[in-house]
């Protein structure tokens, strides 16, 4: 009994330490839905893009953050980029990720991914344009694309105020340890391969983000998320993103190191704008 009590006590301590380590910021009141993501694995990269290629997706209440803005704030990579590409001053900044998750659930309905299936997300940094009053929690993003490999679930997400589209997306780790991801659609064919290098880095993340749907989506709600617990490993120097097609992604430029991120928890919900 004494050994059992000791083991139970240790479990309680570990649970408390885990809860302390993953402190999710509190979401605002009034969420219309409940979104939870756990056990994710994703290849992530930042990119710059020509805003003219996605102008029809930008709501009047938002504007793209530009490379020039960041350069004026003395962000090193932005100033370096403009030295090489002086014509990119009005280009936007975004991230792209291919992700799978052990649990992806909105209002109790789970997305059930088949072996090798994944989702892909392309989001641009934005700011309020001054034409409308918008409440933003954390860093704001415009969702340019969110591809889900299940038509019915993509429709369900939209009905809940979470922008999504059907898309053929894969992410898998092969026997050689390399991660391979792809997006295959009529207008875009994208692929990436990541061989992780170096140690696992604990980012100590804990924050919030606000995601706005594109102007042509017929969705009025915004999604606010709270996250904590990111871990990551760098993708090796031979990592390369290949993109072909007529989609705006084909003219974007991937920047810096790609990473494999995992280990975090995300909660969120849809809110009236």
WOLINZI-V69200 format. One record per backbone hydrogen bond with DSSP energy under -1.0 kcal/mol. NH is the residue of the N-H (numbers start at 1). CO is the residue of the C=O. If there is no record, write none. Layout:
nh: (NH;NH)
co: (CO;CO)
//
This chain:
nh: (5;6;7;8;9;10;11;12;13;14;15;16;17;18;19;20;21;22;32;35;36;37;38;41;42;43;44;45;47;48;49;53;54;57;58;62;63;65;67;68;70;71;72;73;74;75;79;80;81;82;83;84;85;88;91;92;94;95;96;97;98;99;100;102;103;105;106;107;109;111;117;118;119;120;121;122;123;124;125;126;127;129;139;141;142;143;144;145;147;148;154;155;156;157;158;159;160;161;162;165;167;170;171;172;174;177;179;180;181;182;183;184;185;189;190;191;192;194;197;201;203;207;209;210;211;212;215;217;222;223;224;225;226;227;228;229;231;232;233;235;236;239;242;244;247;250;251;252;253;255;259;260;261;262;265;266;267;268;269;271)
co: (1;2;3;4;5;6;7;8;9;10;11;12;13;14;15;16;17;18;270;268;105;266;103;100;261;98;259;96;94;253;92;50;51;54;55;59;127;125;91;89;66;67;68;69;71;70;75;76;77;78;79;80;81;85;88;49;47;123;45;121;43;119;41;39;38;36;109;34;106;104;114;169;99;147;97;145;95;142;93;140;63;61;208;210;124;212;122;122;120;165;150;151;152;153;154;155;156;158;157;146;148;182;116;180;178;174;194;172;192;170;190;168;188;244;183;242;181;179;234;232;230;227;225;139;223;141;57;214;271;211;269;209;267;207;265;205;262;201;260;258;195;236;191;189;187;247;248;249;48;46;44;233;42;231;228;37;226;35;224;222)
//
